[in-house]
């Protein structure tokens, strides 16, 4: 019996997640990648663009062009896609709080190429819920954020029918600690909230709900436990089919198809022995490609050196070639599903389905995903799950090769002394972007800008769909910061729960007990009752997982922890440190802005008369930059290779003792 397919499957869309420094430089990178056989674009935007600030805003200092490309206005969008025929492109944009704005920029840039919106294909991520839980690039409270999402969906269904106006994103949930059950359950709860809002909002006729459902895509994470990940995706597909049929009455099977793209697990990559990341990436790719019935529609792979810093074009090429070898050299696409009838896989799928149904029902009983965000239930669950994962790794129960086992290694030629292992962003990029946006403002018709912003303000105060007003803003020359500024005035800003209060406490960790005793003795010697640690997240970086885990473990060790959440200015951190009379300041920076924001905190402490207060820093910090931070006055620099939290906390106690002239050996 012939087991091959009658015709070989088409490969998935192959992408690399790319963007940095400027629109022109990113455009050149896109063109090179497309020339190497990449079949889709995946745009990374910098943090000011994601959180609604122009490059010359004080909040953008140190962040411009760091983790993505700055796009401040239509001129930047033109430059970003210059020479790339958008009529033929399939473009994914990782953008959430400002998704409506970036889609409008893309639509107008395409129209200027002669491409009508109805022909555009691609995706705006536009999942604001996970931003409150893991990634941190939200701006507005949940209700108006959900309105922006549903307005975009309603507009796209009519005007841009090939576009995916939302990409429900569970990727960052896994990074924040979610188990497969939680990742599926929480993501489906988000999808329910969005589809309910569209269904009940009156903008889309009931007969078109099938069109809405079939344009909902998902963006998932694939970890190294690839058998479990494969089962997770089959479970996702089964639950989505049931949910859309039963809750929304979608009878057409094609419209109920589970469509997803994947980025394999970047935060699972290691700084130690980074060459091991290659095999991790390959295994993670297999988890979302082996099963034909639940195969990803699009795949983007990180580069081997993302735990070290920004990948170079060659590193991205290596990741693209991995996909191409699997798709074109192997025989994977020639066969039906390899796992149909597998008792092992069916058992795993059933277990995840049952658990995810329970999680979904629990969230719906709480009043839905928005209520579960506002009460802190979801965030607390993720912080607790991640704390459990960290403990398993530190105990050696979960093995990470090169990190907690098999640490002996030969020198790597990939990271040898003198080798430039990562892409460097020129500090002049920020000055150039600042000058550019000011030149753009000076060259436009201010009366048109004022009229467009007034219409946006009026629309925000009503229940009107805001997409048309947003398109008018784009055409008038409004900037990203101006568009978001009007909506900040209308909707207000939001600070999501940190999830620390309900996180679990470890009582059986003997190593932690030793640290706890050192904390108690040091506090006694200082006469303060308890050591006080301020954990600060300066700048726009919202990836707070590491900061939260330090905060939870420090609390378990007996520190009194002051943690006010993400996106604080250096001045706010200094003010909190002085007002709370802390013994130590710990800063977490993963966006590459450490050389800008950390010295600003140190300068602020000196100006406040607290130059004596020790400061430590953690993040993705190259070795050369770590030296610069220490020269500036930072007491310790921790990077991803410092995975043992108890050892970090023990060192923090030593830092406090050194700063206060106490003996080191307590």
N, C-alpha and C positions, 0 to 999 in steps of 0.2 A: 504493500500500500504506500503510495506516494505521500510523504509527510510535508513536503515543501509547499509553500504558497504558489498559486498559479502565476503570480507576478510579484516581484520583489517590492516590499514596502518602500515608500519615499522616506528619506531620513527626516528627522525632526529639524526645526529651525535651529541653527547654530549661532550662538551669540557670545560675545565677551562684554562684560560690564565695564564701560570705559567712559572717562571724562576727567579732565583736570586742567588747571591753569587758565585756559582761555578758550573761547569758542573756535578761534582759528586753529589753535594747536589740536583741539579735540577733533575738529573736522579732518585734519590731516591724518590723525590716528584712525578715524572711521574709514577713510579712503584706503589706507594701507590694509586694514583688517578685511575690508570687503574684497580687496584685490587678492587676498590670501585664501579666499573661499568662504569667509563668514557669510551667512545667509540672512542675518537680521541684525539690527542695531539695538543696543541696550544702553541707554543714556544714564550716566551717573551725574547728578547735579550737586553743586557744592552746598554746604549747610546754610549759608545766607539765602540762596535761592529756595531751598526747601522750607525755610522758616519765614520767608517773606520779608527779607531785608535787601536793600541795595548795597553794592560794594563799599560805598562811602559812609554807611551807617556805623555808628560807634559799636553796635552789637556785632557787626561783621568783622571787626578787627582781628587779624590773625587767621581768619577762616576762609578767605576768598581763594577759590581754586584749589583747595586742599584735598577734599575727598570727592571732587567732581567738578563739573564745568559751571562757571557763573553765567547765568542768563538773566539779564536785568531788563531787557526790552526787545522789541521786534528786531532791531539791528543785530543783536546777539543771536537770535533765532535764525536770521538769514545767514549769518556767518557760520553757524553750527552745521547747517545742512547745505551749504553752498556746494553745488556740483553733484549733489546726491539726489537723483530723481525720486521725489517722495511718492509719486504715483506707483513706483515699483517697490518701494521700501516696506519692510515690516519692522516698525519701530516700537520698542518697549521703553517707557519712561518711568523710572523709579521716583515718583513724586506723589505726595499725598495731601498735605494741608493746602498746597498751592496747585493741585492737579488741574482744577478748572482753568487756571491762568496759563499753565504750560500747554494744555491742550489747545487753548485759544491761540497762543503764539504759534504752535505747530500748524494749525488750520490756516491761519493767515499767511504764514511762510509758504505753505503748499499752494494756496490760491495765487500767490505772486509768481509761482512757477507754472501756473496754468492748470493746477490739479484741484478739482472740486472736492469738498469734504466727503461726498458720498463714495469716493473711490479709495479713501485712505484706509490703510490696514495697520493695526498696532494696538498698543495697550497703554493706558495710564493706570498706575497701580491704585491710587485713590482709595486705599483702605486706611481710614484714620484710626480705627479702633486699636490696631496693633501698635500704633504710635504711642498711645497712652500706656501701653503695657511693656514695650521693649525698646523701641528705636528712638522715641522722644522727639520727633520733628512735628509734633502737633502745634497749633497756634490757638485755636478757638475751643470753647467748651464742646462737649459731645453733640448736643442738639443742633447748633448751627453748622457744625462740621458735617453731620449727617445730611443736613439740608444741601450743602454744597455738593456732596457726593450724589444725592438723588437728582439734583438739578442737572448735573453733568450727564448722568445716565439717561434721563428723560430726553435731553437735547440730542444726545448721540444716537439713540434708537431711531429718531426721525431723520436726522441730518447726516449722520456718519455711521451708517448701519453695519459697516465692516469693522468698526473699531470696538475694542473691548474697553468700555469706559470705567470698569473696575476690575481689579486684580486682587481678590481676597488673599491676603498674604499671611501665611502661617510660618514663613521662613524665619522671621525674627522671634516668633514664639518659641521655636526649638532652641535657638541661641539663648533665650532668656530662661530656659530650664524645662520647657514643656516636654512631657513624655509623648509618645505617639498618640495615646488616647487623648491627652489634653490638646495636642496640636490639632487633631481632627475635630474634636468637640468644640473647641473655642473658635476655630475658623468657621465652622458651619453656623455657629451662633451669630457670628458677624454677618455671614451671608443672609441669614434669616432677618436680621435687623434691617439690612439694606433692602432686601426684596419686599419686606412688609411695608417699609417706608415708601417705596415706589408704588406698590399696589394700592396703598391707602392714600397716596398723595394727590390723586386725581389728574396728574399730568399725562399718564399713559393709560389708554383705554384698556379695560380688562382683556379684550381679545388679543392684545399685543403683549401680554405678559410672557408668552412663549419666546417672543423676540428679545425681551429683556433677559430672560433666563439663559438663553443660548449665547448671549454676549458677556455673561459673567464668567470670568476665568479665575484661576487660582495660581498662586505663586508659593511654592513649597520649598522646604529644606530637605536635603538628603544627607544623612549622617553616614558614618563608616559601617554601622551595623546594617549592611545592605539587604540582608534577607528580611529583617524587620521593616526596613524602609519600603521594600517591594510590597510587603503585605499591607503596610499603611496606605500605600497608594491604591491598592485594590479595594481596601475598606472605604477610602475616600470616595471612590467611584460608585461603589454600591450604595453608600448612604446618600450621596447626592442624587442618584437616580430615584431612590425612595422619597426623599424630601421634596424634590421638585414635582413629583407626581402626586403625592399625598397632600402636601400643604398648599400647592399652587395650581394643581389640576392640569399640569402640562402633560398632554397625551402623546405628543410627537417624540419618539425616542431620540431623534437627532438633536432636538432642542434640550434634552435632558443629559446629553453627553458631558461627562466630566472633562473639562479642558484645563490643562495646567502647564505652566512652565516651571523650571526649577533652577535654582542656584545651589550648588552643593556647598557643604558647610564650611564657610570661611573661618569662623571662630574656632573650629576644631583643628585648624592648622597650627603647627607649632613653630616657635622660634628656635627651639632646640632641635638639632639635626633636621633642618628644614627640607632636606632632600627626601625625607620620608613622606612629605606632603604629596609627592607625585602619586605614590600608590594609594594614599588615602583618597585623592581626587578621583582616581580611576574606579576604585571600589564604590564610591558614592555615586558616580555616574551610572554604574551598572544597576544600582538599586532602582533607578527611574527609567531604565531603557530595556531591561531584560524581559519584563512582562508586557507582551504586546497589548493586552486588553487594558492596561493601565499605564501605557507609555507616555512620557512627557511630550507635549507638542513643541516645546522649545527648551533648550538646555544652555546654560551659561556656566562655565567653570571658572573658579578663581585661579590665580597663579600660585606657584609653589612658594613664593616669597611674600605673600600678603601679611604674614605675621611679622615681617621685618619692616614693611613700608609699602610705598606705592609701586606696583609692578611696572616693568619696562615693556615696550612693544614686543621684544623677543620673548618675554615671559608669557605674555598673552598669546603669542603665536604658538608656544608650546602647548598651552591648554587647548587651543583650537585644534591643533593636530591630534590630540588625544581623541576628540570627538570624531574627527575625520577617519582615523584609523579604525575605530569601532564601526562606524557607519559604512565605510567603503571597502575595507580590507577583510573584515570578519563576515561571517555568514548569518549574523543575527537577524537581519531584515528579510531573510528568505523563508522563515518558518512561522507557523502559528504560535499561539501563546505556549510557552514552555512549561507553564505551571498549572494549567487547567487539570484538575483531578488530583493535584498534590495534596495529600492529607496534612502534611506539615504546613503548607501555605494556607490551606483552607482553615485549619485550626487557628493560626495566627490572625488571619483576617477576621474570623468570627469573634475572637477575643477583643480585637481593637474596635470592631463595630459595636459590640455590646457595651464596652466601656465608654465609647464616644457618645452613644445614645444617652447614657446616664448623665454624662457631663452636660450635654445639650439640654436635657430636661431640667437639670438643676439650674442652669443659667436662665432658661425660660421661666422657671418658677420664681426666680429672683426679680423678674420683670424685664428680662432681656439683657442683651450684652451691654447696653449703655448703663443700665442700673448696676450690672456686675462690675463695670469699670468704676463707676462713681462710689460704690460702697467699698472698693478695694479688694473684692473677692478674687478677681482674676489675677491681679498683680501679686497678692499674697500667695496664691497657689503657685505662681511661677517662681517667686523668690524661694519658697520652700522646696520646690522640686530641684532648683538649681543648687541650693545648699546641700541637698541629699546627694546630688551628682558630684559636687566638689568633695564631699566627705569620702565617697567611694573611690575617687581618684587618689586622694591623699593617703588613704589607707592601703592602696594597692589592689583593692578589690576590682576596680576597673583599670586595666593596664593601658598606658599610653606610651608606646615605644619611643625610647629616647628621652622621655620626660620623667616617668616614675619607675621605669625598668629599662635595662639595656642602654644605660647612659654612656658607656664607654664608646668612644668614637675616634675615627681617623679625621685629620683636618680635611675640611671640605673645600674642593676647588671652586665651588659655587660662591662661597663666602670668604675666600682667602683674603688675607691682608692686602689692601691695595685694589681689590676688585670692587667696583661700584655695583652693589647687589640690588639696588632699588632706584626708581626714578626720583629725581630731586625736583621740587617745585621752586622756581626762582622767586625769592622774596619780592622782586620787582613786579610780579604778576598782580599783586594787590594794588600797588600804586597805579599800574596801567589801567586796571579795571575801574578804579576810582576816577581817574581822569576821563576815561571813556564815558562813564555814565553821566558825568557833569557836562561833557561836550554834547551828549545826546539831549540832555534837558535844555541846553542853551539853543539847540537848533530846531526845536519843534514849535508849533503854534500853541502857546499856552492857553489861549481861549478854548481851543478844542479839547485840550487836556482837562481843563476845569469843568467843561460841560460833560465830558465823559465820566469824570469822577463824581459829579453831582448826580448823574443818572444812576450810577452804581450805588451811591449812598441812598438814594430814593428807593431803588429796588430792594436793597437790603432791609429797609424798614417795612417792606411789604412782604407779600408771599410770592412775588413774581419769580420766575426762573431767571437766575442771574447770568446765564451763559451769554445771552445777547448783549447785555450791558458790558460783560467782560470782553467780548469780541470788539465792541466799540472802543473800549479802553486800549486794546492792543493797537487798533488802527490809528488812534489819536496819538500814540507815542507814550502812553502811561508806562511807568516802570513797575517792576515787581514789588518794590517797597511801597510805592504809592497805592497800588491795588490792594495789597494786604493791609496797609495802614487804614484805609477807609473801612475795611471789614473788621479790623481790630476795634475801631471806634464803635461800629454797629453791634458787634457780637461780644466784645470783651475778650480777654485772654484767660487761660486756664492753667492750673497746676495740678497734675494728676497725682493720685495717692502713690506713696513710695512702696507700700507693701511690706515695710519692715516690721511693723508692730505684730503682725500675725505669723511671722516666719518662725519655723520650729527652732528649738534650742537643743544643742547637743549636751548631754549630761554625762556621757560615758567615755569621753575622749581624755585619755590620761595626759597626752601632750598638752592639750588645752588647759588641763588642771595646773600644770607647771607654770604656764603663762599667766593664768588667773592669779596664782600666788604672787608672781612678780608684780602684777598690776596692783594687787592689794598692798604689798610692802612699799612700792614706790609712792602710791597715794598717801600712805601713812607717813613716809619720810618727808613728803612735801606738805603734809598737814591739810590736804584738800578734800579728804573724805573719799573721793573717786577721781580717777584720771578722766579728763574730758578730751574727746577727739572730735574735731570737726572734719567731716568728709565733704569735700567740695567738688562740684562739677563746673569749672569755669568755661566760658565760651558757649558755642552752640551745639557741641557734641552731646547727643542724647543717649548714647549707648551706655547705660548705667549698670549693666549686670555686674561688672567687677567692683564698682563702687558699693553697690548694695551688698555684695557678698562680704566685702571687708567690713562694712557697717554691721552686718548681722553677726559675723564672727567676733568682732571687737566687743559688741554688746555681750555676747556669750562669755567673753574673757573678763568681763567686769568693767570695761570702759563705759563711761556715759557718752553716748554718741549723739552728736548734733549733725543731722543730715536733712537738708532742706530741698533736696531734689535736684533737677537738672537745670542747665542753661542759666547759670548765675554770672553776673559780671564780677570781675576782680574786686570792685568796690564793695559789692554785696558780701562777698566772702570775707573780706577784711573786716567789715562792720560786724558780721556775725562772730568772727573770731574774737574781736575785742569785747563785744557785748556779752558773749557767753563765757568769757574768761577761760578759754580752752588751754590745754597743755600742749597740743599738737595739731597741726593742720595737714590733712592728707588730700592731695589734689589728684583727680583722675582725668586724663586727657587722651583720647584715642584718635582724634581727627588730624593730628599733625600740627596743631596750633600751639604746642607746648612752649616753643621759644618766644611766643608773643604773650600768652596769657599767664604763664608762671612768673616771669619777671615782673609783670604788672601786679601780681599779688604780693611778691616780695617787696616791691617798692611801696605798695600801700601799707604794708605792715610797718615798714621803717617810718613812713610819714605819720603813722598813728602811734609811734613810740613803742612798738612791739617788735623791734628787730631781733629781740631775744627769742621770739616764738619759733620753734623749729617747724620746718615745712618739708614734707616728703611728697614724691610724685610717682604715680603709676600710669602706664599706658604703653602704646606702641611707639617706642622712643629709640631711634638708632643710637648706637654706642657713642658716636661722636657728639650727638646732641646731649646725651646723658652727661658727658664730661662738661659741656657748656653749662648745664643746669647746676651741676655741683659747684662749678666756679662761681656761679651767680649767688650761691648761698643755700642751695637745696641740700638737706641732710642725707637723703637716700633717694635713689631712683630704682623703681621696680618695673620690670617688663614681663611679657607673658611667660618667660622661662621661670619666673618666680611663682610657681603654682601652689606651693605649700603655705596656706594661709596662716597656720599656727606659727610657722617660722617667720613670716612677715610680721605678725603681731608681736612676737618676741623681740624682733629687731626694733619695732616701734617703741617698746618699753625702754630699750637701750638708748634710743634717740632722746627720749624724754629725760632719762637719767644723765646722759651726757650734757644736754642743754642746761641742766640744773646743778651740775657739778657733783652728782652723786656717784658713788663707786659703781663700776661697771658690772661687778660680779654678783649682783643680787638676783 
